[in-house]
């Protein structure tokens, strides 16, 4: 964001800066008012919508006058010129790059238009870097959480999944494991995310872990939603059970030769004549 003028960050804890200096908004309704105006930066927001965002269903006796009072207080904090009065409401007059939510949406849209080109990855990565936590932390507004947060979360996860796909195409699967494990834990029923996690684990040589996670997801889907994994997930599971040529399971061979008695176990692996891989396990209680 531009260090000059006003900058507002909502994709995580609320941060407001004016000419580079932090602005502290002392009341919850001032923060909520700014957040709503910032989400729609450049567009007018009606007094009715602002009132719903600030008070929910329990509106004050004179909602319009109460909104006007908070707007006046917010203007003193961030600058009078930043908020314009419109015929039926108010408008935050800032450049799109000065609000992270607006910037994020623009980057995600541009990445979609550049899909499959060299420009896509930098756009997706820049959009992802704007996220610092859950949207609207420190902002008390049920209206924002119910009407704005869900679409932002979905757009964010779609961008993450696309970034993962690009990383997989470049063979960077091991770099993605930790991030995907964390995301899957936070979104335990998002099958598209879990599918990518299973693929990344499989390509990282962690098939057993991937199979265990698939079984955990299958049980959760059955218990909580009464459904089975999607056809795509079942296909990924089948591929994990069917190793490719580079991951062909070693042939297990019993060792039947004569050896001096000893206590313990010995594992022997190698290649037999013809190049076939083998695994021999020798064990004796003696």
C-alpha positions as CSV (number, residue, x, y, z in Angstrom):
1,X,0.0,0.0,0.0
2,X,1.0,3.6,-0.5
3,X,2.7,5.0,2.5
4,X,1.3,8.5,1.8
5,X,-2.3,9.3,2.4
6,X,-4.6,6.8,4.0
7,X,-4.1,3.0,4.0
8,X,-6.5,0.5,5.5
9,X,-5.7,-3.2,6.1
10,X,-8.7,-5.5,6.9
11,X,-7.3,-9.0,5.9
12,X,-6.2,-9.7,9.5
13,X,-6.1,-7.3,12.5
14,X,-7.4,-3.9,11.5
15,X,-4.6,-1.5,10.7
16,X,-5.2,2.2,9.7
17,X,-2.4,4.6,8.7
18,X,-2.5,8.2,7.7
19,X,0.6,9.6,6.0
20,X,2.5,6.6,7.4
21,X,1.4,7.2,11.1
22,X,-0.9,4.7,12.8
23,X,-4.4,5.8,13.5
24,X,-6.1,4.3,16.6
25,X,-9.9,4.2,16.5
26,X,-11.1,4.0,20.0
27,X,-14.6,2.5,19.7
28,X,-15.9,-0.6,18.0
29,X,-18.5,1.2,16.0
30,X,-15.9,3.6,14.6
31,X,-13.9,0.6,13.4
32,X,-16.9,-1.1,12.0
33,X,-17.9,2.1,10.1
34,X,-14.5,2.4,8.5
35,X,-14.4,-1.3,7.6
36,X,-17.7,-1.1,5.8
37,X,-16.8,2.0,3.9
38,X,-13.4,0.5,3.0
39,X,-14.9,-2.7,1.7
40,X,-16.9,-0.7,-0.7
41,X,-14.2,2.0,-1.3
42,X,-15.1,4.2,-4.2
43,X,-18.8,3.2,-4.1
44,X,-21.5,4.9,-2.0
45,X,-22.8,3.0,1.0
46,X,-26.3,3.8,2.1
47,X,-27.1,5.1,5.6
48,X,-29.4,2.0,6.1
49,X,-26.6,-0.4,5.3
50,X,-24.2,1.4,7.6
51,X,-26.7,1.4,10.4
52,X,-27.2,-2.4,10.0
53,X,-23.5,-3.0,10.1
54,X,-23.0,-0.9,13.2
55,X,-26.1,-1.9,15.3
56,X,-27.5,-5.0,13.7
57,X,-31.2,-5.4,14.3
58,X,-31.3,-3.2,17.4
59,X,-31.1,0.2,15.6
60,X,-31.1,3.4,17.6
61,X,-34.2,5.6,17.7
62,X,-32.7,8.0,15.1
63,X,-30.4,5.8,13.0
64,X,-29.6,8.5,10.5
65,X,-28.5,11.0,13.1
66,X,-26.4,8.3,14.9
67,X,-24.6,7.4,11.7
68,X,-23.9,11.1,11.0
69,X,-22.4,11.4,14.4
70,X,-20.0,8.5,13.9
71,X,-19.1,9.7,10.4
72,X,-18.2,13.1,11.9
73,X,-15.9,11.4,14.4
74,X,-14.3,9.2,11.8
75,X,-13.6,12.2,9.6
76,X,-11.7,13.8,12.5
77,X,-9.6,10.6,12.8
78,X,-8.7,9.9,9.1
79,X,-9.3,13.3,7.4
80,X,-12.4,15.0,6.3
81,X,-11.6,14.7,2.6
82,X,-11.5,10.9,2.8
83,X,-15.3,10.5,3.3
84,X,-17.6,12.1,0.8
85,X,-21.3,12.6,1.4
86,X,-23.6,11.3,-1.3
87,X,-27.4,11.7,-1.7
88,X,-28.3,8.6,0.3
89,X,-25.1,7.8,2.2
90,X,-21.3,8.1,2.3
91,X,-18.3,7.1,0.2
92,X,-14.7,6.4,1.1
93,X,-12.7,8.3,-1.4
94,X,-9.4,6.5,-1.6
95,X,-7.4,4.7,-4.4
96,X,-8.1,1.0,-4.7
97,X,-4.5,0.2,-3.7
98,X,-5.0,1.9,-0.3
99,X,-7.4,-0.8,0.9
100,X,-6.1,-4.4,1.0
101,X,-9.5,-6.0,0.5
102,X,-10.1,-4.0,-2.7
103,X,-6.5,-4.7,-3.8
104,X,-6.9,-8.4,-3.2
105,X,-10.1,-8.6,-5.2
106,X,-8.5,-6.8,-8.1
107,X,-5.4,-9.0,-8.1
108,X,-7.5,-12.2,-8.0
109,X,-9.6,-11.0,-10.9
110,X,-6.5,-10.0,-12.9
111,X,-4.9,-13.4,-12.2
112,X,-8.0,-15.1,-13.5
113,X,-7.8,-13.1,-16.7
114,X,-4.0,-14.0,-17.0
115,X,-4.6,-17.7,-16.3
116,X,-2.0,-19.9,-18.0
117,X,0.4,-17.0,-18.7
118,X,3.7,-16.1,-17.1
119,X,2.0,-13.2,-15.4
120,X,-0.4,-15.3,-13.4
121,X,1.9,-16.6,-10.6
122,X,3.1,-13.1,-9.5
123,X,-0.4,-11.9,-9.3
124,X,-1.6,-14.9,-7.3
125,X,1.4,-14.7,-4.9
126,X,0.9,-10.9,-4.3
127,X,-2.8,-11.5,-3.6
128,X,-1.9,-14.2,-1.1
129,X,0.6,-12.0,0.7
130,X,-2.1,-9.5,1.6
131,X,-3.7,-12.0,4.0
132,X,-2.4,-11.6,7.6
133,X,-5.1,-13.6,9.4
134,X,-8.9,-13.8,9.5
135,X,-10.6,-10.8,7.9
136,X,-11.9,-8.0,10.2
137,X,-10.0,-9.0,13.3
138,X,-10.8,-6.3,15.9
139,X,-13.9,-5.2,14.1
140,X,-17.2,-5.8,15.8
141,X,-19.8,-6.3,13.1
142,X,-22.0,-9.4,12.7
143,X,-23.1,-7.9,9.3
144,X,-19.5,-7.9,8.0
145,X,-18.9,-11.5,9.2
146,X,-22.2,-12.8,7.7
147,X,-22.2,-10.9,4.4
148,X,-18.6,-10.1,3.4
149,X,-16.3,-12.6,5.1
150,X,-17.6,-15.8,3.4
151,X,-17.0,-14.5,-0.1
152,X,-13.5,-13.2,0.9
153,X,-12.6,-16.6,2.4
154,X,-13.8,-18.4,-0.7
155,X,-11.8,-16.1,-3.0
156,X,-8.7,-16.5,-0.8
157,X,-8.9,-20.4,-0.7
158,X,-9.4,-20.4,-4.5
159,X,-6.3,-18.3,-4.9
160,X,-4.3,-20.6,-2.6
161,X,-5.5,-23.7,-4.5
162,X,-4.5,-22.1,-7.8
163,X,-1.0,-21.2,-6.3
164,X,-0.7,-24.9,-5.2
165,X,-1.6,-26.0,-8.7
166,X,1.1,-23.8,-10.2
167,X,3.6,-25.1,-7.6
168,X,2.7,-28.7,-8.5
169,X,3.2,-28.0,-12.2
170,X,6.7,-26.8,-11.4
171,X,7.6,-29.8,-9.2
172,X,7.6,-27.7,-6.0
173,X,5.4,-30.2,-4.0
174,X,7.7,-30.5,-0.9
175,X,7.5,-26.8,-0.3
176,X,3.7,-26.9,-0.1
177,X,3.2,-29.7,2.5
178,X,3.3,-27.6,5.7
179,X,1.0,-24.9,4.3
180,X,-1.5,-27.4,3.0
181,X,-1.5,-29.4,6.3
182,X,-2.4,-26.2,8.2
183,X,-5.1,-25.2,5.7
184,X,-6.7,-28.6,5.7
185,X,-6.8,-28.6,9.5
186,X,-8.6,-25.3,9.4
187,X,-11.0,-26.4,6.6
188,X,-11.7,-30.0,7.4
189,X,-14.5,-30.5,4.9
190,X,-13.1,-28.6,1.9
191,X,-12.5,-31.6,-0.5
192,X,-10.7,-29.5,-3.1
193,X,-8.1,-28.5,-0.6
194,X,-7.7,-32.0,0.8
195,X,-7.3,-33.4,-2.7
196,X,-4.3,-31.1,-3.3
197,X,-2.9,-32.1,0.1
198,X,-3.1,-35.8,-0.8
199,X,-1.4,-35.2,-4.2
200,X,1.4,-33.2,-2.6
201,X,2.0,-35.9,0.0
202,X,2.0,-38.6,-2.6
203,X,4.5,-36.8,-4.8
204,X,6.7,-36.2,-1.7
205,X,6.9,-39.9,-1.0
206,X,4.5,-39.8,1.9
207,X,1.8,-42.2,0.5
208,X,1.1,-43.8,3.9
209,X,0.4,-40.5,5.5
210,X,-1.8,-39.5,2.5
211,X,-3.8,-42.7,2.8
212,X,-4.3,-42.2,6.5
213,X,-5.5,-38.7,6.0
214,X,-7.9,-39.8,3.2
215,X,-9.4,-42.3,5.6
216,X,-9.8,-39.7,8.3
217,X,-11.6,-37.4,5.8
218,X,-13.8,-40.2,4.5
219,X,-15.0,-40.9,8.1
220,X,-15.6,-37.2,8.8
221,X,-17.6,-36.7,5.6
222,X,-19.7,-39.7,6.5
223,X,-20.2,-38.8,10.1
224,X,-20.9,-35.0,9.6
225,X,-22.4,-34.8,6.1
226,X,-23.6,-38.3,5.4
227,X,-21.7,-38.4,2.1
228,X,-18.8,-40.1,0.5
229,X,-15.7,-38.4,-0.9
230,X,-16.1,-36.9,-4.3
231,X,-15.2,-38.8,-7.5
232,X,-12.0,-36.7,-7.8
233,X,-10.9,-37.5,-4.3
234,X,-11.6,-41.2,-4.9
235,X,-9.5,-41.0,-8.0
236,X,-6.6,-39.5,-6.1
237,X,-7.0,-42.3,-3.5
238,X,-6.9,-45.0,-6.1
239,X,-3.7,-43.4,-7.6
240,X,-2.1,-43.5,-4.2
241,X,-2.8,-47.2,-4.0
242,X,-1.4,-47.8,-7.5
243,X,2.2,-46.6,-7.5
244,X,3.7,-45.6,-10.8
245,X,6.9,-47.0,-12.3
246,X,9.1,-44.6,-10.4
247,X,7.3,-45.6,-7.1
248,X,6.9,-49.3,-7.7
249,X,6.6,-51.1,-4.4
250,X,9.5,-53.4,-3.7
251,X,9.0,-57.1,-3.9
252,X,9.0,-58.7,-0.4
253,X,11.1,-61.9,-0.3
254,X,11.5,-64.2,2.7
255,X,15.1,-65.0,3.5
256,X,15.5,-68.8,3.8
257,X,19.3,-69.2,3.9
258,X,21.4,-70.4,6.8
259,X,22.8,-67.8,9.3
260,X,24.4,-68.0,12.6
261,X,21.9,-67.7,15.4
262,X,21.5,-64.2,16.8
263,X,19.0,-62.1,18.6
264,X,17.2,-59.3,16.8
265,X,16.1,-58.3,13.4
266,X,18.0,-57.4,10.2
267,X,16.5,-55.7,7.1
268,X,18.3,-56.3,3.8
269,X,17.3,-54.5,0.6
270,X,18.8,-54.3,-2.8
271,X,18.4,-55.4,-6.4
272,X,18.3,-59.0,-7.6
273,X,19.4,-60.3,-11.0
274,X,17.3,-58.6,-13.7
275,X,17.2,-55.4,-11.7
276,X,14.1,-56.2,-9.6
277,X,14.1,-54.6,-6.2
278,X,13.8,-56.8,-3.1
279,X,13.4,-56.5,0.7
280,X,14.5,-59.3,3.0
281,X,13.7,-59.4,6.7
282,X,15.7,-61.7,9.0
283,X,14.5,-62.1,12.5
284,X,15.3,-64.6,15.3
285,X,14.5,-64.7,19.0
286,X,17.7,-66.5,19.9
